[in-house]
Amino acid sequence: MKAIKVLGSGCRNCETTARLIETAAQQAGVEVQVEKVTDIAEIMSYGVMSTPGVVVDGELVHSGGVPGPDDVRRWVAGS
């Protein structure tokens, strides 16, 4: 199971990002655990200055704006 964190204040872009990840995982048949992180100190610990940020299995893979669908599919697939 992939552990994915969506970093942000809970804004519309953060919610959209979480939904994109969950949808891509479902379509790919991949089990993911999506956690929404709103704690500013934790967000800053990843070096994210612009949200939403996305962390996959402990590695920051995106920050600032809603990610593209190809990126999301790649994160979920693990390649």
N, C-alpha and C positions, 0 to 999 in steps of 0.2 A: 504494500500500500504506500502510495506517495503522500508525504505530508506537505501541504501547500498552505502558505500563509499569505493573506491579502492584507497589506499594511495600509492603513488610512483612517480617516476620521469617521468613516461610515457614510461618506457622500455618495451621490448618485454614481459617479465613476467607479468607486470602490465596490458598490453593490453590483454594478454591471460586470465588472471584472470577475467577481466571485461567481456570478451566474454563468459567464462564458466558460470558466474553468470547469464548473460542475457539468455543464452541458457537453463540453468536449470529452470529458472523462466518461460520461454515460455513453456517448456515441462510440467511443473507442473500446468500451467494455473494460475500462481500467478503474480500479478502486482507488479513490483519493479521499483524504481527510482535509477539508478546507477549513481553516481557522481564520477568523477576521480579527486582526490586531488593531486596536484603537489607541493603545497606550503610547503616548508621544515618546517617552524614554526608550521603549523597546523599538519603535520605528526608527528613531535616530541611531540606535545601536547598530543598525544595518547600513547606516550612512545614507539613508533615504532623505532627500530634501524636498522631493516632489512626489506626491501620491497620485494614484495608488502605486504601491510597490508590491512585487510578488517574489516570494521566497519559496523555492522548491527544494525539499530535502536539505534545508539549512543554507542554501546558496541563493543569494540575490540574483534574480534573472531579469528583472524589469523594474523601472520606476518612472513615474511621470506619464499620466494619461492611460487611456484604455488600451491594452495590448491588442495587436492584430490577431485574427483567428488562426493564422498559420503558426504564430509563436505559441499560442495557447495549445494547439494540437501537438506541437513538438515537445512542450514541457510535459504534457500528460503522457505522451508516448515514451518519453525518456530518451529521445535521440537528439 
